[in-house]
């Protein structure tokens, strides 16, 4: 009997996450910052879309036509359900990479993305993907790819092999993957308690195990227990992608593009002496002990002219997507805790505090009076987006076209929240991507869409749903004891939602 899973964990579903690097609008700003021409992303493809959250939100929230596949029929079925709900142009399949990549009815793509796939598949499937990219990615098109990096994972490779071998030889036959994961983690605890020499030589392994034990077991299973698991150096990745005529463009993780927050002066000086782009990236990974890369590659990199780049950046709209008090003017990197220059960042945040879309040019004009020049504004905006405090916003005509689709998708997701906590994201036609919205704010939005205008009505709506499903709110880790206490807490949450979150969601077009 053929194993359709190809050694991938398939007896439990993948998480319901979204990945902003797959958002074509994020790609645009990353390329502008790097000084490169970018595609317009008219047609895109996601390989291995998991539960389909990213592909569906990006299809609904943009004017981009999306195609994609995931081998797991349960996940593909859920993804197709979301596509039907939104009515967006998303053609989604449950085919293997080999079956999908051989289809003769697929268009050429401006953008191909795969997140959390490359390190967990066989060399055969890697070859299929590279050949697909070679044939189907347009000239000037972009590939987004993420993968585990050898430098950051070197000490964990034997640990991962220990876990999977324990699962294979010690677990009772027929056991589901989740108890096998738990037993393997428990065995590592026992092993490490004996103070093995390996742990002494690799002291960073113990904190990694401690962190792993806090993670969802579904995630741990998909991350560590597939048959294929191969961290890779950047240089090895470059060799894999060479037949597709791809060259490295830039990191899709914005903070990685800013050397001053990642490297010491000595490290920066060494990197500047390296002319080879690929070798420089490998050296960077050693300096950072990089564990996971998220990169954009392009088929034919074209540098923008300086004035052209400046004008495109000045015309880009952005929006603050948190309340100003949520912005932390410090960040933690390999260099330790760094303090952002508040005289530069605060004027930008204060101008965006009304949660209206503003061009970077408008921000620069206002901030100039406070001694902040355009180059400083560009870097501040770029890092604020990279840290999740702000997002790029697409043109008004694209927002108008996407809004009916995101309305339908968001209502569908909020209806699911009546008896599920799986999905914590909604689609924004403004940003073209996902916005974190947990279960109870989703229920408040659904109540409002059904005609309720006041927070106490939204709280009563959520309370009634909890009563019907026989569930209770948890406060400080304990379920509330009475309906009255539950309603009081829901009222508090609804009032806070109305005051702090609803204005932002309204500006983002998430309300329906």
N, C-alpha and C positions, 0 to 999 in steps of 0.2 A: 504493500500500500504506500502511495506517495505521501511524504510528509510535507504538506502545504505550508507549514510554519517555517521551514528552512532553519530550524533550530532556534527560532525566536520565541520568547515567552508569549503564549497565546491563550492560556486558560484563565487569565484574569485581564481585565481591561486596563488600558493605559489611563493616565490622569487626564483631567479635563482642562489642561492648561492652554494658554495662548502665548505666542512668541512674536514680540513686536518687530524683531529683525526681519520677519516675513512681510511686513507692511511696506508696500512700494514707496509710500511717502517718507518713511524713515530712511530708505535707501537713498532718496534724492538728497536729503540734507547731509547724509554721510559723505556722499560723493562731492557735493559742493564744498564741504569743509576740507576734503582732500584735494580739491582743485581739479576734479575730473568731470567730463561730460557724462550724463546719465540718460538711460532710456526712459521713455514715457510710460512704460509698463502697461501697454494695452492688453496684452495676453500673458498670463502667468500660469505656473504649474507648481504644485507641491507634491513631492514624492514622500510617501509615508506620513500621511496627515494625522495618524492617531485617531482620536475621537472627532476630528474635523472641526475643532473650535476655531483655529486660526484661519483655515481656508474659507470657512463660512462667514466669519466676521469680516475678513478682508474682501470677500466677494460682495457681501451686502453693503459694506461701508465705502466702497470705491466704485469707479466705473470700469474697473479691470475685469476682464473675463478670466475665470479660473478653471483649471483642470487639475485632476489629481487622483491618486490611488493610495489605498492602504490594504495590505493583504488580508487583514482581519475582517471577516464579513460582519461581525457584530458592530465593530467600530464604524465600518463603512455604512452600515444601515443607519446608525445614529446620525452620521454626517449627512446622509441623503435626506433624512427627516428634517434637519435644520435647513438644508438647501430648499426643500419644498416649502417650508414655512416662510422663508424670506422671499422666494421667487427670484433670487439673484441668479446670474449667469454662472453657475458652478456645475461642471460635469465631473462627477465623482464616482469612482469605481472601487471594487474590492479585488483587483487583480494583483498578481505578483509584479515585481519590477520587470521581469522578463516579458510577461504578457502585455503589460501596459506599454512598455517602451517599444514593442513591436507593432503597436496599433498603427494602421495606415490612415486614420481619420483625424490625427492630431495636428494642430497648426504649429507653426514655428513660434517660439516664445521670446518675449522680451525679458522675462525673469523666470528662473527656475530656483526653487528653494527646497532644502531638506534639512530639518532640524532634528538632532538626536537620532540620526540614522547611520551615518558613515562608520562610526566606530563599532557598530553592533551587527554588521552584516558580513557576509563572506566576500572573499576576493572576487568570486564569480559575479556576485551582485554589484560590487564596485565597478567591475569592468563594464557591466551592462549599463550602469548609470553614466559612466564617462562617455561611452559610445552614444548614448541618448543625448547627452549634452552636446557632443560634437555635431550630431545631426540636426538637433532641434533648437538650439539656442541661436538667436539671430546675431549677426554682426553688431557689436555694441551692446549686446544683451548681458545680463548679470546673473551669476550663480551665487546664491547664498548657501553656505555649508558650515555646519558646526561639528566639532569632534573633540574627543578627549585627546589631550596633548601628552606626549611621552614624558616631558620633563617633570610635570606635576604629578604624574601617575606612576612613575618608576617604582617607588617604594611600595605601592599598593598592588602591583601586578601579582606578586606571590600570594598576597592576602586574598585577592579575588579568586585565584586558582584554588586556594585552600577551601574557600567557601563553596565553590561549585563542585569540587571533588567530594567534600563532605556530603553535599546534597545528593550527589550521584551514588555514593557507595554506602552511606550510613542511614539514609532515610528509608522507611518502610516502602515497599513497592506499592504504587497506586496512590501515594499521598499527593495532595494538591501542592502547588508551588509555595503557597504562603506559609504553611507549617514547616516546610523544608527550609525556607528563608529564616524563620524564627529559630529553628534548631541549629542552623549553621552559625547564626549570630551568637547563640548561647555557647556553642562549642568554642568560638573564638574567644569569648570571655574566659572560659576555662583554660584555654591554651595560654592566653596572655597573662593569666594569674600565676603561671609557672615561671614568669620572667625569662622567656626564651631570648637567646642571644640576638636573634633577628630584631626583636623589639628594642633591645638596647642600642643596636646599631642604627635603627630607624625610629627615633622617638616621636616623630610626627605621625606615626601610624595610629597610636592609641587615641589621640583626639579625633582622627578621622573615623575610627570605629565608634567612638562615643557619639559623634554627630550622626553617623549612619543609623544608630539605634533609635534616634529621635524621628527619623524619616518615616513616611508612609511605606508600609511593607510592599504595596503595589509598585511604588517607585523603585524601591530597592531591588525587587525582582526584575524589573525591566532594565535597570541600570547594570546589575552585576551578574545575572543568572542566565543570560542568553548563551547559546553555544559559541557564538562569535563575539569577541570583545578585544579590540585592538587599539590602544592608544597609539598615536602617530606623531612624528615630528613634522614641523612645517615643511622642511625640505622634502620629506617623503610625500606629503600631500601635493606639493608642487610637481613632483615627478608623475604622480597619478593623473593630474589634470592636464599635463602638457599635451597629450594627444587631442584634447578638445580645444587647443589654441587659447587657453585661458591664462591671464596674468593677474597677479594679486592687485586688488584695487585699494582696499582699506579694511579696517576692522569694522564690523557691524555693531560692536560694543563701544559707544562713543568715548567713554573715558580712556580707552586704550589708545586713542588717537592723540592724546595730549601728553607729550613726553614729560613735561615739567612736573606733573603730579605722579609720575611713575618711576622716574629714574634720578639717581644722584648726578651731580655735574660730571663726575668721573665716568659713570656709565654712559651718559649722553655723549661725552667726547669720544668714547670708544665706538659707539654706534655710528657717529658721524664719519669715522674713518673707514667704515665698511661700505664699499660701492655696490656690492651685489645685494639686491633687494631681498632675495629669498634667504640668503645667509644671515642678513641683518635681522630678519624675523625670527630665525632659529635662535640667534644670540639673545634677542629680546625675551624669548620664552625661558631661556636659562636664567636670565636676570630676574624674571618675575616668578620663576617656578610655576609657569602657566599650566593650569589644569584643563582648561576648556577654551577652545578658540571658536569665535563666531565671526566669520569672514565673508566679505564680498570679493568675488573674482569677476573679471570682465573679459569679454571676447573682443579685444581691440581697445585698449585704454587710450583715451584722447584727453590730454590736458586742456583745461579751459584757459583762455587768455585772461590775464589778471583783471582787466576791467570787466570782462564778461562775467567772471566769477563773482566779482564784487556786486555787480548789478543784480545778478540772480539771487545772491544772498540777501541783499537789501529788500528784494521783492517778496521773500518768503514770509508767509504768515505763521505766527506761533501763538499759543495760548497757555496761560497758567492753568493747570488742572488740579491744583490743591489750594487750600486756603493759605494765605501768606505766612501764617504762624507755623505751618507745617514744614516750611523750608529751613533746612539745617545748613548753616554756613560753614560746615566742616565735613570732611569725608575721610575715610580710612583707606589707605593704600599700602603698598609694600613699604613706603617710606614712613609709615606711621599715620597718626592723625594730623591732617592738614587743615589749616584754617583758610577759608576762602576770603578774598578781600571784600569786605562788606561795603566799602566805598564804591566798588564796581557792581557787585551783585545786588545790593539792596535797591538802588535806583531802578534796575531792570525789573525786579520783583514787584516793586511798588507801582510801576507803570502798568504792569500786567494784572494787578490785583483785582480789577473788575471782571476778569475772565472773559474779555472780549478778544477776538482775533486781531492782532496787530502785526504789521510787517516789521522785520528787523530794522528796516530803514526808519520807520516811525520811532522805534525804541531808541535808535542811535541819535535821532534828532533831539529827543527829549533829554536823553542822558548827557549829551554834549554840554548842556548848561551846568551840569554837576561835575564837570571835569572828566567824564568818561568818553574815550574816543571810540570810533566805529569798530576797530580791531578788538578792543576790549569787550565791547557789546557782543560781537560775533562769538567770541570764545565763551563768554558768560552764558549766552543763550544755548550754545551747543552743549555745554556741560549741564545746564539746568534740564535740558531735554534728556541727556544721557542718564541723569540721576532720577528721572521720572517726575520731576516737578512741573515740567512744561512739555508740550507736544507740538509738532508741526501741524499746521492746518491746511487743508486743501482748498482750492478755489471755490467760490460760492456756487457756481454752476454745477460742479461735481457734488457738492453737498446737497443741493436740491434734487439731483437725480438719485442719490443714494438714500435720502431720508425715507421714502416709502418702504424701501427694502429693510432698512434697519428697524423701522417701526414694527414691521411684521415679525422680524427675527427676535427683537427684544420682548415683544409681548409673548411670543412662544416660550422663550427662556423663563420669563417671569411666571408664566402659568406652571412651568415645571417646578418652580421653587415652592409651590404649595406642598409638595411632599418629597422634595429632594434638595440636598445641599451640594450636589455635584458641581454645578456650574456657577462660578462667581464672577462672570464677565458679561458685559453687554457691549453692543456695537455703537460706535460714534461715527456719524457721517461727517463730522467736522475733522476728526483726526484720521479717518480712514481705517481705524483699528479698534482695539479692545480697551475697555475701561473697567477697572475692578469695581464690581458692585455686588456685595454679599447678599445672602438670602433675604434678610429682613428688609433692607432697602429695596430689593426687587419686589417684595410683597407690597411695600408702601407705594411704589410706582404703579403696580397693578391696580391697587385700590384707587389711586388718583385717576388712572385711565378709565376706571369704571364709574367715575363721577364723584367720588368722595373728595372734598376740598380741604378738610381740616385734619391736622395730625392725629387728633383723638379718634377720628373715623378710620384712619389708616391703621392705628394701633388695634382698634376693635376688629377690623378685618383680619389682621394677622393673628390675633388671639383666637378668633373663631376657627381659623384654619388649624392652629395648633390643637385646639380642643377636638376637632374632628379626627385628627391623625393620632391623638393620644400622646402627644409629645409635650415636653416642657422646655422652657428656656433654662440655660445653665448660667449661673452667676458665680464667679470665683470657683469654677469647677464643680459646683453642686446645682442640682435641679431645684428650681423654685418650688416652694411647698404648696402654694395655693393659686387659684385662678386670679384672685385679686392682686396678689404680689406680681404675678406674671403680667397682668394688664398695666400695672403701674410702671413696670420696667419698659414695656412696649411703648407706653405713652412718652416716657423719657427719651427713648430711642427715636421715636417719630418726630418729636419736637426738635431734637438735635439734627436729625436728617433734614427737616424743613429749613432750618436756619443755616446749616453749613454745607450740606452736600447737594441738596436739590438745585440751588442756583447754578452750581458748576455743571451738573448733569443736564440742566436745561440749556446752558450755553453750548454744551457739547452735542446737543441734539439727541441725547440718549432718551429723553422722555418721549412718550408715544401716546 
